[in-house]
Amino acid sequence: MILEFLHITGGVIVIENWDVFLGPYEQAIDELKIKFKGIRTQFEQQALHSPIEFVTGRVKPIPSILDKAIRKNIDMKKVETEMQDIAGIRMMCQFVEDIETVVKLLRKRKDFDIIEERDYINHKKDSGYRSYHLVIRYPVEIVDGSKDILVEIQIRTLSMNFWATIEHSLNYKYSGQIPANIQKRLQSAAEAAFRLDEEMSLIRDEIQEAQAIFSRKNEI
């Protein structure tokens, strides 16, 4: 429970030992990255196209946790249950179709529970943002027993990720108030990125065949 890490300073509730509090989140990320990279390896061992291109993960920095708690009016006593992205995994795919494949694979797993899904592929955000989000409850083993950790998983194509990374940087620069002219260009860029994904899907078989040939050549 987070209560053991809290104390009051100047009338404000703060977390006393961030390393201990964030430790299980770091553990969850490390374990999930290994497991999800293992999915890619299994596809490759069978000489099949992997729906996962690569996997990254991070634990939200302390200033970001505090900033979000303030912006979203989240009580620090409830941060474990109300902030779903303290631990985050990002899974990149080559093709839009791969995203659905990955989601289906994750739904079948028994080592965590999916508690929420948000489809920003078919229902993009007004900004143009596209991605598929899952929130899972993942158990980690710690000294005191088992602890459930909320982890947000974002699944997107490489072009979606490029756009989202740029938008995130601009949001940081402008404190969430991106100028209208830049926002308009971002929306246009988001549509261009999605058209790129659609075009790549149309020649998906040829791309995969070419990649397979290249891979076999390297092995020889």
C-alpha positions as a Markdown table, in Angstrom:
| # | Residue | x | y | z |
|---|---|---|---|---|
| 1 | Met | 0.0 | 0.0 | 0.0 |
| 2 | Ile | 1.2 | 3.5 | -0.8 |
| 3 | Leu | 0.3 | 4.8 | 2.6 |
| 4 | Glu | 3.5 | 3.4 | 4.0 |
| 5 | Phe | 5.5 | 5.8 | 1.7 |
| 6 | Leu | 3.5 | 8.9 | 2.5 |
| 7 | His | 4.1 | 11.7 | 5.0 |
| 8 | Ile | 2.8 | 15.2 | 5.3 |
| 9 | Thr | 5.1 | 18.2 | 4.7 |
| 10 | Gly | 3.6 | 21.7 | 4.9 |
| 11 | Gly | 0.1 | 20.3 | 4.7 |
| 12 | Val | 1.0 | 18.5 | 1.5 |
| 13 | Ile | 1.0 | 14.7 | 1.2 |
| 14 | Val | 4.3 | 13.5 | -0.4 |
| 15 | Ile | 6.0 | 10.2 | -1.1 |
| 16 | Glu | 8.9 | 9.6 | 1.3 |
| 17 | Asn | 10.9 | 6.9 | -0.5 |
| 18 | Trp | 10.5 | 7.0 | -4.2 |
| 19 | Asp | 13.1 | 4.2 | -4.9 |
| 20 | Val | 11.1 | 1.7 | -2.7 |
| 21 | Phe | 7.8 | 2.9 | -4.1 |
| 22 | Leu | 8.9 | 2.7 | -7.8 |
| 23 | Gly | 10.9 | -0.5 | -7.4 |
| 24 | Pro | 8.0 | -2.9 | -8.2 |
| 25 | Tyr | 7.1 | -0.8 | -11.3 |
| 26 | Glu | 10.7 | -1.1 | -12.5 |
| 27 | Gln | 10.5 | -4.9 | -11.9 |
| 28 | Ala | 7.2 | -5.1 | -13.9 |
| 29 | Ile | 8.7 | -3.3 | -16.8 |
| 30 | Asp | 11.9 | -5.4 | -16.9 |
| 31 | Glu | 9.8 | -8.7 | -16.7 |
| 32 | Leu | 7.3 | -7.6 | -19.4 |
| 33 | Lys | 10.0 | -6.4 | -21.8 |
| 34 | Ile | 11.6 | -9.8 | -21.6 |
| 35 | Lys | 8.3 | -11.6 | -22.1 |
| 36 | Phe | 7.2 | -9.5 | -25.0 |
| 37 | Lys | 10.5 | -9.6 | -26.8 |
| 38 | Gly | 10.2 | -13.4 | -26.4 |
| 39 | Ile | 7.1 | -13.3 | -28.6 |
| 40 | Arg | 9.1 | -11.8 | -31.4 |
| 41 | Thr | 11.8 | -14.4 | -30.9 |
| 42 | Gln | 9.3 | -17.2 | -31.1 |
| 43 | Phe | 8.0 | -15.9 | -34.4 |
| 44 | Glu | 11.5 | -15.6 | -35.8 |
| 45 | Gln | 12.4 | -19.1 | -34.7 |
| 46 | Gln | 9.5 | -20.4 | -36.8 |
| 47 | Ala | 10.5 | -18.2 | -39.8 |
| 48 | Leu | 7.3 | -16.3 | -39.5 |
| 49 | His | 6.6 | -12.6 | -39.7 |
| 50 | Ser | 6.7 | -11.1 | -36.2 |
| 51 | Pro | 3.8 | -8.7 | -35.5 |
| 52 | Ile | 6.2 | -7.0 | -33.0 |
| 53 | Glu | 9.0 | -5.0 | -34.4 |
| 54 | Phe | 10.5 | -3.9 | -31.1 |
| 55 | Val | 9.5 | -3.2 | -27.5 |
| 56 | Thr | 10.5 | -0.4 | -25.1 |
| 57 | Gly | 9.5 | 0.4 | -21.6 |
| 58 | Arg | 9.9 | 3.0 | -18.9 |
| 59 | Val | 8.8 | 4.1 | -15.5 |
| 60 | Lys | 7.4 | 7.6 | -15.4 |
| 61 | Pro | 9.9 | 10.1 | -14.0 |
| 62 | Ile | 9.0 | 11.5 | -10.5 |
| 63 | Pro | 8.4 | 15.1 | -11.8 |
| 64 | Ser | 6.0 | 13.7 | -14.4 |
| 65 | Ile | 4.1 | 11.7 | -11.8 |
| 66 | Leu | 3.8 | 14.8 | -9.6 |
| 67 | Asp | 2.8 | 17.0 | -12.5 |
| 68 | Lys | 0.1 | 14.6 | -13.7 |
| 69 | Ala | -1.2 | 14.2 | -10.2 |
| 70 | Ile | -1.7 | 18.0 | -10.0 |
| 71 | Arg | -3.1 | 18.3 | -13.5 |
| 72 | Lys | -5.6 | 15.4 | -13.0 |
| 73 | Asn | -6.3 | 16.3 | -9.4 |
| 74 | Ile | -5.2 | 12.8 | -8.3 |
| 75 | Asp | -4.8 | 12.3 | -4.5 |
| 76 | Met | -1.4 | 10.9 | -3.8 |
| 77 | Lys | -3.0 | 8.3 | -1.5 |
| 78 | Lys | -4.7 | 7.0 | -4.7 |
| 79 | Val | -1.9 | 7.3 | -7.2 |
| 80 | Glu | -1.4 | 3.6 | -7.5 |
| 81 | Thr | -5.0 | 3.0 | -8.6 |
| 82 | Glu | -5.8 | 6.2 | -10.4 |
| 83 | Met | -2.6 | 6.7 | -12.4 |
| 84 | Gln | -2.5 | 3.9 | -14.9 |
| 85 | Asp | 0.7 | 4.8 | -16.7 |
| 86 | Ile | 3.4 | 5.0 | -14.0 |
| 87 | Ala | 4.7 | 1.9 | -15.7 |
| 88 | Gly | 4.5 | 2.0 | -19.5 |
| 89 | Ile | 5.3 | -0.5 | -22.3 |
| 90 | Arg | 5.4 | 0.5 | -26.0 |
| 91 | Met | 5.2 | -2.1 | -28.7 |
| 92 | Met | 6.0 | -1.1 | -32.3 |
| 93 | Cys | 4.6 | -2.8 | -35.3 |
| 94 | Gln | 5.4 | -2.6 | -39.0 |
| 95 | Phe | 1.8 | -2.7 | -40.2 |
| 96 | Val | -1.5 | -1.6 | -38.9 |
| 97 | Glu | -2.8 | -5.2 | -39.2 |
| 98 | Asp | -0.1 | -6.3 | -36.8 |
| 99 | Ile | -1.6 | -4.2 | -34.0 |
| 100 | Glu | -4.8 | -6.4 | -34.0 |
| 101 | Thr | -2.6 | -9.5 | -34.0 |
| 102 | Val | -0.7 | -8.3 | -31.0 |
| 103 | Val | -3.8 | -7.3 | -29.1 |
| 104 | Lys | -5.2 | -10.8 | -29.7 |
| 105 | Leu | -2.0 | -12.4 | -28.4 |
| 106 | Leu | -2.1 | -10.3 | -25.2 |
| 107 | Arg | -5.8 | -11.1 | -24.6 |
| 108 | Lys | -4.9 | -14.8 | -24.5 |
| 109 | Arg | -2.1 | -14.5 | -21.9 |
| 110 | Lys | -2.6 | -15.8 | -18.4 |
| 111 | Asp | 0.1 | -13.9 | -16.6 |
| 112 | Phe | -1.8 | -10.6 | -16.3 |
| 113 | Asp | -5.4 | -9.3 | -16.5 |
| 114 | Ile | -6.5 | -6.7 | -19.0 |
| 115 | Ile | -8.7 | -4.2 | -17.2 |
| 116 | Glu | -9.1 | -1.5 | -19.9 |
| 117 | Glu | -8.8 | -1.1 | -23.7 |
| 118 | Arg | -8.8 | 2.1 | -25.6 |
| 119 | Asp | -8.8 | 2.0 | -29.4 |
| 120 | Tyr | -7.3 | 5.2 | -30.8 |
| 121 | Ile | -6.7 | 3.5 | -34.2 |
| 122 | Asn | -10.3 | 3.4 | -35.3 |
| 123 | His | -11.3 | 6.3 | -33.0 |
| 124 | Lys | -8.4 | 8.7 | -33.3 |
| 125 | Lys | -8.0 | 11.7 | -30.9 |
| 126 | Asp | -8.9 | 15.2 | -32.1 |
| 127 | Ser | -5.1 | 15.9 | -32.3 |
| 128 | Gly | -4.7 | 13.1 | -34.8 |
| 129 | Tyr | -3.1 | 10.7 | -32.3 |
| 130 | Arg | -3.4 | 7.1 | -33.1 |
| 131 | Ser | -2.4 | 4.1 | -31.0 |
| 132 | Tyr | -4.0 | 1.1 | -29.2 |
| 133 | His | -3.9 | 1.2 | -25.4 |
| 134 | Leu | -4.3 | -1.6 | -22.9 |
| 135 | Val | -4.1 | -1.2 | -19.2 |
| 136 | Ile | -3.1 | -4.4 | -17.4 |
| 137 | Arg | -2.9 | -5.6 | -13.8 |
| 138 | Tyr | 0.4 | -7.4 | -13.6 |
| 139 | Pro | 1.6 | -9.2 | -10.4 |
| 140 | Val | 5.2 | -8.9 | -9.3 |
| 141 | Glu | 6.8 | -10.9 | -6.6 |
| 142 | Ile | 8.5 | -8.8 | -3.9 |
| 143 | Val | 9.9 | -9.5 | -0.5 |
| 144 | Asp | 6.5 | -9.1 | 1.2 |
| 145 | Gly | 4.7 | -11.2 | -1.3 |
| 146 | Ser | 2.8 | -10.5 | -4.5 |
| 147 | Lys | 2.0 | -6.9 | -5.6 |
| 148 | Asp | -0.3 | -6.0 | -8.4 |
| 149 | Ile | 1.0 | -3.2 | -10.7 |
| 150 | Leu | -0.9 | -1.3 | -13.3 |
| 151 | Val | 0.9 | -1.0 | -16.6 |
| 152 | Glu | -0.2 | 0.9 | -19.7 |
| 153 | Ile | 0.7 | -0.8 | -23.0 |
| 154 | Gln | 0.7 | 1.3 | -26.1 |
| 155 | Ile | 0.7 | -0.6 | -29.5 |
| 156 | Arg | 1.3 | 1.4 | -32.6 |
| 157 | Thr | 3.1 | 1.4 | -36.0 |
| 158 | Leu | 6.5 | 3.0 | -36.5 |
| 159 | Ser | 4.9 | 6.0 | -38.3 |
| 160 | Met | 2.4 | 6.5 | -35.6 |
| 161 | Asn | 5.2 | 6.4 | -33.0 |
| 162 | Phe | 7.2 | 9.0 | -35.0 |
| 163 | Trp | 4.2 | 11.4 | -35.0 |
| 164 | Ala | 3.4 | 10.8 | -31.3 |
| 165 | Thr | 7.0 | 11.4 | -30.3 |
| 166 | Ile | 7.1 | 14.8 | -32.2 |
| 167 | Glu | 3.7 | 15.8 | -30.7 |
| 168 | His | 4.8 | 14.9 | -27.2 |
| 169 | Ser | 7.9 | 17.1 | -27.6 |
| 170 | Leu | 5.8 | 20.0 | -28.8 |
| 171 | Asn | 3.3 | 19.6 | -26.0 |
| 172 | Tyr | 6.1 | 19.8 | -23.6 |
| 173 | Lys | 7.6 | 22.9 | -25.2 |
| 174 | Tyr | 4.2 | 24.7 | -25.2 |
| 175 | Ser | 2.9 | 23.3 | -21.9 |
| 176 | Gly | 0.1 | 21.6 | -23.6 |
| 177 | Gln | -1.0 | 24.7 | -25.5 |
| 178 | Ile | 0.3 | 24.1 | -29.0 |
| 179 | Pro | -0.3 | 27.1 | -31.3 |
| 180 | Ala | -3.2 | 26.6 | -33.7 |
| 181 | Asn | -1.1 | 26.8 | -36.9 |
| 182 | Ile | 1.3 | 24.1 | -35.6 |
| 183 | Gln | -1.6 | 22.0 | -34.4 |
| 184 | Lys | -3.2 | 22.1 | -37.8 |
| 185 | Arg | 0.0 | 21.0 | -39.4 |
| 186 | Leu | 0.3 | 18.2 | -36.8 |
| 187 | Gln | -3.1 | 17.0 | -37.8 |
| 188 | Ser | -2.2 | 17.0 | -41.4 |
| 189 | Ala | 1.0 | 15.1 | -40.6 |
| 190 | Ala | -1.0 | 12.5 | -38.6 |
| 191 | Glu | -3.2 | 11.8 | -41.7 |
| 192 | Ala | -0.1 | 11.6 | -43.9 |
| 193 | Ala | 1.4 | 9.1 | -41.5 |
| 194 | Phe | -1.7 | 7.0 | -41.5 |
| 195 | Arg | -1.8 | 7.1 | -45.3 |
| 196 | Leu | 1.7 | 5.8 | -45.3 |
| 197 | Asp | 0.6 | 2.9 | -43.1 |
| 198 | Glu | -2.3 | 2.2 | -45.5 |
| 199 | Glu | 0.0 | 2.2 | -48.5 |
| 200 | Met | 2.4 | -0.1 | -46.8 |
| 201 | Ser | -0.4 | -2.5 | -46.0 |
| 202 | Leu | -1.3 | -2.7 | -49.7 |
| 203 | Ile | 2.2 | -4.1 | -50.5 |
| 204 | Arg | 2.6 | -6.0 | -47.2 |
| 205 | Asp | 3.1 | -9.4 | -48.9 |
| 206 | Glu | 5.9 | -8.1 | -51.1 |
| 207 | Ile | 7.6 | -6.3 | -48.2 |
| 208 | Gln | 7.5 | -9.4 | -46.0 |
| 209 | Glu | 8.8 | -11.6 | -48.9 |
| 210 | Ala | 11.7 | -9.1 | -49.5 |
| 211 | Gln | 12.5 | -9.1 | -45.8 |
| 212 | Ala | 12.5 | -12.9 | -45.6 |
| 213 | Ile | 14.9 | -13.1 | -48.6 |
| 214 | Phe | 17.2 | -10.5 | -47.1 |
| 215 | Ser | 17.2 | -12.4 | -43.8 |
| 216 | Arg | 18.0 | -15.7 | -45.4 |
| 217 | Lys | 20.8 | -14.0 | -47.3 |
| 218 | Asn | 22.3 | -12.7 | -44.1 |
| 219 | Glu | 22.2 | -16.1 | -42.5 |
| 220 | Ile | 24.1 | -17.6 | -45.3 |
